[in-house]
Every structure is written in C-alpha cells, then in structure tokens.
Amino acid sequence: MFPAIGYDPPDESHFTSRHYWEVGELDAQARSGWMGRYLDIAGDHGNPLQGLSLDYSLAPALASARVPVAAVSSPSDYDFWAYGLGEPLTSPDARRIRRARRPGRSVSGVRAGAHGVV
C-alpha cells in the first residue's frame, strides 16, 4: 500500500490510508466498513455469522452499525454463547431460546421481544 495515493488531500499516513481503503470512505472517523454497510442494508438482525472475520479482532471492512457480525481467531475456536446462559451454549439452552422466540413469552429467564430473544 502506498500512502496518499487515490485520495485528496493526501496526508501521507500509512494508518490513515489503510483506514480509508478498509472502510471504503474518506472519513478518518468512520466506524463502519464497506461490507458492514452492505450488511446493515441487506443483513439479518438475528445472524451474527453473516459477516465473519477470521482474526483476533473484527476486520474494519466488516464493521457494521446495525447488524451483528463476528470475529473468531480460527474456525476451531468458535463457540456459540449467550450472556447468562453458559459458555458455550448447550443444546438445552438452545431449545429454551427456540421455545421463547414467540413474542411476549418467557421461558426460564429467557424473555422474547418482538425482534427475538432479549
């Protein structure tokens, strides 16, 4: 990557240039990436695996403002967990969530709202 190529005014910072290319816009304060903005429009509010970064941190291009995305260091390190239900999420916990997905219903401490489990 060459700093200050492809945008004006150039500031010749490697870090700023990299940020611009990763998020796909010329705003040093941008917090969502080009793929994340796509997922904000076309993504699903209940699917954190619709955008998956195979790294120890989320790739800036994948950062979204409205929908969940995930980062995992390797596929073998992946676990599915939910706050208050144990780590990793077990089959009995998953069954409780499925039963509670109907709005207004509460099952063993899992409350469902209009947009899923809350």
C-alpha positions as CSV (number, residue, x, y, z in Angstrom):
1,M,0.0,0.0,0.0
2,F,1.3,3.4,-0.9
3,P,0.2,6.3,1.3
4,A,-1.6,9.3,-0.2
5,I,-2.5,7.6,-3.5
6,G,-6.0,7.8,-4.6
7,Y,-7.4,10.5,-2.4
8,D,-7.1,14.2,-1.9
9,P,-5.8,15.9,0.2
10,P,-3.1,13.4,0.9
11,D,-1.8,13.2,4.5
12,E,0.9,10.6,3.8
13,S,0.0,8.5,6.8
14,H,0.1,4.7,6.3
15,F,-2.5,4.3,9.0
16,T,-5.0,6.8,7.6
17,S,-4.5,5.4,4.1
18,R,-5.1,1.9,5.3
19,H,-8.2,3.0,7.2
20,Y,-9.6,4.7,4.1
21,W,-9.1,1.6,2.0
22,E,-10.5,-0.8,4.6
23,V,-13.7,1.2,5.4
24,G,-14.2,2.4,1.8
25,E,-14.6,6.1,2.5
26,L,-12.5,9.2,3.1
27,D,-13.5,9.8,6.7
28,A,-10.9,9.1,9.3
29,Q,-13.6,8.8,12.0
30,A,-15.7,6.2,10.0
31,R,-16.6,3.3,12.3
32,S,-18.4,1.0,9.7
33,G,-16.7,-0.6,6.8
34,W,-17.9,-1.1,3.2
35,M,-19.0,-4.7,3.8
36,G,-20.6,-3.8,7.1
37,R,-22.7,-1.0,5.5
38,Y,-23.9,-3.6,2.9
39,L,-24.9,-5.9,5.8
40,D,-26.7,-3.0,7.5
41,I,-28.9,-2.8,4.4
42,A,-29.2,-6.5,3.4
43,G,-28.3,-8.4,6.6
44,D,-30.3,-10.1,9.3
45,H,-30.6,-8.7,12.8
46,G,-30.5,-12.3,14.2
47,N,-27.5,-13.7,12.4
48,P,-24.0,-12.9,13.8
49,L,-22.4,-15.3,11.3
50,Q,-23.5,-13.3,8.2
51,G,-20.2,-11.5,8.5
52,L,-17.2,-13.4,9.8
53,S,-13.7,-12.1,10.4
54,L,-11.2,-14.9,10.8
55,D,-8.9,-12.9,13.1
56,Y,-8.5,-12.0,16.7
57,S,-10.3,-8.7,16.1
58,L,-13.0,-7.6,13.7
59,A,-11.8,-6.5,10.3
60,P,-12.6,-2.8,9.8
61,A,-14.3,-3.5,6.4
62,L,-16.8,-5.8,8.1
63,A,-17.7,-3.5,11.0
64,S,-21.4,-2.7,10.9
65,A,-23.6,-0.2,12.6
66,R,-26.9,-2.1,12.9
67,V,-26.5,-5.9,12.5
68,P,-24.3,-8.4,14.4
69,V,-21.1,-9.7,12.8
70,A,-18.4,-11.9,14.4
71,A,-14.7,-12.3,14.7
72,V,-13.0,-15.6,15.6
73,S,-9.3,-16.4,15.5
74,S,-9.9,-19.7,13.8
75,P,-12.9,-22.0,13.0
76,S,-11.8,-24.5,15.7
77,D,-12.0,-21.7,18.3
78,Y,-15.7,-20.9,17.6
79,D,-18.2,-21.3,20.4
80,F,-21.8,-20.1,20.5
81,W,-22.7,-18.4,23.7
82,A,-25.3,-16.0,25.1
83,Y,-25.0,-13.9,28.2
84,G,-26.4,-15.6,31.3
85,L,-26.9,-19.0,29.6
86,G,-23.5,-20.6,30.0
87,E,-20.5,-20.9,27.7
88,P,-20.7,-22.5,25.2
89,L,-24.4,-22.5,24.7
90,T,-25.6,-26.1,25.2
91,S,-28.5,-27.9,23.5
92,P,-30.9,-27.5,26.4
93,D,-30.2,-23.7,26.3
94,A,-30.8,-23.6,22.6
95,R,-34.1,-25.4,22.9
96,R,-35.2,-22.8,25.6
97,I,-34.3,-20.0,23.2
98,R,-36.3,-21.6,20.4
99,R,-39.4,-22.0,22.7
100,A,-39.1,-18.4,23.9
101,R,-38.8,-16.9,20.4
102,R,-42.6,-16.2,20.3
103,P,-43.1,-12.5,21.3
104,G,-44.3,-12.0,24.8
105,R,-43.3,-15.4,26.0
106,S,-40.8,-16.1,28.8
107,V,-39.1,-19.5,29.4
108,S,-36.8,-20.0,32.4
109,G,-35.4,-16.5,32.4
110,V,-35.3,-16.1,28.6
111,R,-37.7,-13.3,27.5
112,A,-38.7,-12.9,23.9
113,G,-39.5,-9.5,22.4
114,A,-40.9,-8.5,19.0
115,H,-37.4,-8.9,17.4
116,G,-36.3,-12.2,19.1
117,V,-34.7,-13.1,22.3
118,V,-33.7,-10.1,24.6
